[in-house]
Amino acid sequence: MTRPIYEVREFHTFRELLTQSMAIYGKSPAFKVKNEVGQIVDISYNRYHDDVFSLGTALLDLGLKDCRIAVAGASSYKWCMSYMAVVCGVGVVVPTDKELPFADIKSILEVSESKAIIFDKKFGKKILEHRDELPQDMLYICMDAAEDDGDILSFDLLVKKGAQLIADGNEEYIEAKPDENKLSVLLFTSGTTGMSKAVMLSSRNICADIMSIMGIVKINKGERIMSILPIHHTYECTVTFLCCIYGGVTICFCEGVRYITKNLEEYKPNILIVVPLII
């Protein structure tokens, strides 16, 4: 094992990672996102922590404790909220490739035994027209819906509901104590030799990776990274998302390959995590 170059703080669960970073970085921007009119706004580590806890509280209120929850869509703040809310006190997150054909998505949802799926509008078009082929008790949560539409729940309204539940004294999520050794993330391989295979990981598994990386890679509070690669992939999720939450970096999101140059000019990142094709 490579000896660490830099001192690394210790944590073994995603909740420890999140709460430590909130305490250290507080008002510093964790994310830069575009609002409804295209203006770039900052989201602090404090707000990210609070949003995660609000969403987590709402998911528990829906009866999803200890359930597998799929997350699918473009890389975004709400994707990062969803991932962290599930692993910090609800159940098991199932990051899902938004580009897969419906047959593969159906297989992943069935094999993972997911009870809910959080998705953006574009991904929703792919699955909702085939919803009669999915389990009857599946919960659908749309990141882009302003209001509930039948049994399709609004992500934003859930966050508001969770915040209100906490204000009213609901501490179920706040008091949750995730087990570092229990299944926390269920990943699916690319399926290059057949159907995708499920890979079971605990929070301790991934937190150990983050600590190892941070022992030999130096990133600094206030630096900016732009996420270009698909965030459901372990590489992008671990390095661009989770390691940067550890380091106090500000995460920005590329809006698509055709917008790389435009987004580079807008966000002026210090760090890029890419593959040779992008270079």
C-alpha positions in Angstrom: 0.0 0.0 0.0 1.3 3.5 -0.9 2.2 5.5 2.2 0.1 8.6 2.7 1.8 11.9 1.8 -0.9 14.0 3.4 -2.6 13.7 6.7 -6.2 12.4 6.4 -9.0 12.7 8.8 -10.8 9.4 9.6 -14.4 8.5 8.8 -16.1 5.2 8.1 -19.6 6.2 7.0 -21.0 8.7 4.5 -22.8 10.5 7.4 -19.4 11.0 9.2 -18.0 12.4 5.9 -20.9 14.8 5.4 -21.1 16.1 9.0 -17.4 16.5 9.2 -17.3 18.5 6.0 -20.2 20.7 7.1 -18.4 21.4 10.4 -15.1 22.3 8.6 -16.4 24.1 5.5 -19.8 25.5 6.7 -20.6 28.5 4.6 -18.1 27.7 1.8 -19.8 26.7 -1.5 -20.1 23.0 -2.0 -21.8 23.4 -5.4 -22.3 25.9 -8.1 -25.6 25.4 -10.0 -27.8 27.3 -12.4 -31.2 28.5 -11.3 -34.4 28.7 -13.3 -33.2 31.8 -15.2 -29.6 30.5 -15.9 -27.8 32.5 -13.1 -25.0 30.6 -11.3 -25.6 30.4 -7.6 -23.7 28.9 -4.7 -25.0 26.1 -2.4 -23.0 26.0 0.8 -21.9 22.9 2.7 -24.4 23.9 5.5 -27.3 24.0 3.0 -26.2 20.7 1.3 -26.2 19.0 4.7 -29.6 20.4 5.6 -31.1 19.5 2.2 -29.8 15.9 2.5 -31.3 15.6 6.0 -34.7 17.0 4.8 -34.8 14.6 1.9 -33.7 11.7 4.0 -36.4 12.5 6.6 -39.1 12.6 3.8 -37.9 9.2 2.4 -38.2 7.6 5.8 -41.7 9.1 6.1 -42.6 7.3 2.9 -41.8 4.0 4.5 -38.5 3.5 2.7 -36.3 2.6 5.7 -33.8 -0.1 4.8 -35.0 -0.2 1.2 -33.0 -0.1 -2.0 -33.6 3.2 -3.9 -32.4 3.7 -7.5 -31.1 7.1 -8.7 -31.0 8.0 -12.4 -30.5 11.1 -14.4 -28.0 13.7 -15.5 -25.2 14.7 -13.1 -26.8 17.4 -10.9 -27.1 18.8 -7.4 -30.3 16.8 -6.9 -28.5 13.6 -7.9 -25.9 14.3 -5.2 -28.6 15.1 -2.7 -30.4 11.8 -3.5 -27.3 9.6 -3.3 -26.2 11.1 0.1 -29.7 11.1 1.6 -30.1 7.4 0.9 -26.7 6.3 2.2 -26.7 8.6 5.3 -29.7 7.0 7.0 -32.3 5.5 4.7 -31.1 2.4 3.0 -29.1 1.3 -0.1 -28.6 3.5 -3.1 -28.6 2.0 -6.6 -26.9 4.4 -9.0 -28.3 3.7 -12.5 -27.0 4.5 -16.0 -29.5 7.0 -17.5 -28.5 5.9 -21.0 -29.5 2.2 -20.7 -32.4 0.8 -22.7 -35.6 0.1 -20.7 -35.0 -3.7 -20.7 -31.7 -3.2 -18.9 -33.2 -0.7 -16.5 -36.0 -3.1 -15.7 -33.5 -5.8 -15.0 -31.5 -3.6 -12.6 -34.7 -2.5 -10.7 -35.8 -6.1 -10.4 -32.4 -7.6 -9.5 -31.7 -4.8 -6.9 -35.3 -5.1 -5.6 -35.5 -1.3 -5.6 -38.7 0.0 -3.9 -38.3 3.5 -5.3 -36.6 5.4 -8.1 -35.5 9.1 -8.1 -35.1 10.4 -11.6 -35.0 13.5 -13.8 -37.5 14.4 -16.5 -35.6 13.0 -19.4 -35.0 9.6 -17.8 -38.7 9.6 -16.6 -39.9 9.6 -20.2 -38.0 6.3 -20.7 -39.5 4.4 -17.8 -43.0 5.9 -17.2 -44.3 4.8 -20.6 -43.4 1.2 -19.5 -44.4 1.5 -15.9 -47.0 -1.3 -16.2 -44.0 -3.7 -16.6 -42.5 -2.5 -13.3 -43.5 -3.6 -9.8 -46.9 -2.2 -8.7 -45.6 -0.9 -5.5 -42.7 1.1 -7.0 -42.5 4.7 -5.8 -41.6 7.3 -8.4 -39.9 10.6 -7.4 -39.2 13.2 -10.2 -36.5 15.7 -9.7 -38.1 18.2 -12.1 -41.7 18.0 -11.1 -43.0 21.2 -9.4 -46.1 19.3 -8.1 -47.1 15.7 -7.4 -48.8 14.1 -10.4 -50.8 11.2 -9.3 -48.4 8.7 -7.8 -45.4 10.5 -9.3 -44.0 12.6 -6.4 -42.3 15.9 -6.6 -38.7 15.9 -5.3 -38.9 19.6 -4.3 -42.1 19.0 -2.3 -40.5 16.0 -0.6 -37.6 18.2 0.5 -40.0 20.8 1.8 -42.0 18.2 3.6 -38.9 16.7 5.2 -37.7 20.2 6.4 -41.2 20.7 8.0 -41.1 17.3 9.7 -37.7 18.1 11.2 -39.1 21.5 12.3 -42.0 19.7 13.9 -39.7 17.5 15.9 -39.2 14.4 13.7 -35.7 13.1 14.5 -35.9 9.6 13.0 -33.4 10.5 10.3 -31.3 12.7 12.5 -30.9 9.9 15.0 -30.2 7.2 12.5 -26.8 5.4 13.0 -25.7 3.8 9.7 -23.7 0.6 10.1 -20.4 1.0 8.3 -20.2 -2.7 7.4 -23.8 -3.1 6.0 -24.6 -2.9 2.3 -24.8 0.7 1.4 -24.3 1.0 -2.4 -25.4 -1.5 -5.0 -23.5 -0.9 -8.2 -24.0 -2.5 -11.6 -21.2 -3.2 -14.0 -21.2 -2.1 -17.6 -22.2 -5.6 -18.7 -19.5 -6.0 -21.4 -19.6 -9.8 -21.1 -23.4 -10.1 -20.7 -26.0 -8.7 -18.3 -24.8 -6.2 -15.7 -23.6 -7.8 -12.5 -24.5 -6.3 -9.1 -21.5 -5.3 -6.9 -22.2 -4.9 -3.1 -20.3 -2.2 -1.2 -20.5 -0.9 2.3 -19.9 2.7 3.3 -16.6 1.6 4.9 -15.5 0.2 1.5 -16.0 3.5 -0.3 -14.8 5.7 2.7 -11.6 3.7 2.7 -11.1 4.5 -1.0 -11.7 8.2 -0.3 -9.2 8.2 2.6 -6.6 6.4 0.5 -7.0 8.8 -2.4 -6.8 11.9 -0.2 -3.6 10.6 1.3 -1.8 11.0 -2.0 -3.8 13.6 -3.9 -3.9 17.2 -2.6 -7.1 19.3 -3.2 -7.9 22.5 -1.4 -10.9 24.2 0.0 -12.3 26.7 -2.4 -11.0 25.0 -5.6 -13.5 24.2 -8.3 -14.1 21.0 -10.1 -16.3 20.5 -13.1 -18.1 17.1 -13.4 -18.1 15.9 -17.0 -18.2 12.0 -16.8 -21.4 10.2 -15.9 -21.8 10.4 -12.2 -23.3 7.0 -11.7 -19.9 5.5 -12.5 -17.8 4.7 -9.4 -14.8 6.7 -10.7 -16.7 9.9 -11.2 -18.9 9.5 -8.1 -16.0 8.7 -5.8 -13.4 11.2 -7.1 -15.4 14.1 -8.5 -18.2 14.0 -5.9 -17.3 12.3 -2.7 -13.6 13.2 -2.5 -14.4 16.8 -3.3 -17.0 16.9 -0.5 -14.2 15.6 1.8 -11.8 18.3 0.6 -14.1 21.4 0.6 -14.0 21.7 -3.2 -16.8 23.4 -5.1 -18.5 21.0 -7.5 -19.9 22.3 -10.9 -21.7 20.3 -13.5 -21.1 20.2 -17.3 -24.4 20.4 -19.2 -23.2 18.0 -21.9 -20.3 17.3 -24.2 -21.3 20.0 -26.6 -21.2 22.6 -23.7 -17.8 21.7 -22.3 -16.1 24.8 -23.6 -19.0 27.1 -22.6 -19.1 25.6 -19.1 -15.3 25.8 -18.7 -15.6 29.5 -19.4 -18.5 29.9 -16.9 -17.2 27.9 -14.0 -13.4 28.3 -14.5 -12.5 25.0 -12.7 -9.2 24.3 -11.2 -9.6 20.5 -11.5 -11.0 18.2 -14.2 -11.4 14.4 -13.9 -11.6 13.0 -17.4 -10.8 10.1 -19.8 -8.4 10.3 -22.8 -11.3 10.8 -25.2 -12.2 14.1 -23.5 -8.6 15.3 -23.6 
